[in-house]
Amino acid sequence: MFLACLLCGVSAIPAHADFRSWSVEKEDDPFSGGDSVAVSFTSSLRSGVIVTCNSAEAGLKVRAIPGFVFDERLQGFKPTVKFAFDGKLLFTAEGETGAVGDNLAASETKLTGDQAQQFVEAFAAAKKQIAIDDGISDKPHLLNARGSTTSGAAIVACIKKQSATQ
């Protein structure tokens, strides 16, 4: 009985590995010829934030998934997405709405130029909190900065590589 409980407990540990902290995945993209970087924070099985950057394309995308089902009334809505780091509002940007996965609502914005540079620098420097108001849910994503130094370095490098190739 003890062994069965121990096996169940140990097998559940990896399931929580990337919850409530920032993680990064880097891959070579054979289609664009660039490096693809995805930084994510999973709040729950249905909600979180994903930041994607490709060194062969300009800028980066920030996608916030609040966890509720997409409603057709969100179709065509242009939310105002807000970004704050360690309690200070950095800027706002216009976004788009859509659905991801199992028809979950999502708010996405593309940041280019100075906004992309400001975002990655603030992200990498965050000490306590990264907050994103997706413009479609009743409360913002208030995310701790755990893992943002390593993840931030990856997206800073991606943006720098874009500047070097363009």
C-alpha angles and dihedrals in degrees: 000000000000091000092051091051091047092051091049091049095048093047091055095054098079090052089070097043098105100029119115096005137078118261133181136213122191125191139163109250108217093192099055096026090231138106115268116213124187120185116187144178116197112203095176139339088282105032141055147100130273126193115193129190132175117194091215094057132058119259132344139271127234116200121187119194111193095189104247128113117269112257121205089235087072091059109117093004114143107209124197106238117205128201125200130173123198091347098311123111108234101184146306128245136188114252142187131234130227145134131271135186113344092009094288116164116249137185117207136181133181117223120200138171117357093358092057091047093048091047096052093044092050091044093053092046096047112123105178116005145014110196125191124182103201094197094231106069132065095246136030127251102258102192128180117237095236107138095010095115094061094036091045092052089056094053092042088055091048092053091046090051089052090054091049094052100041 
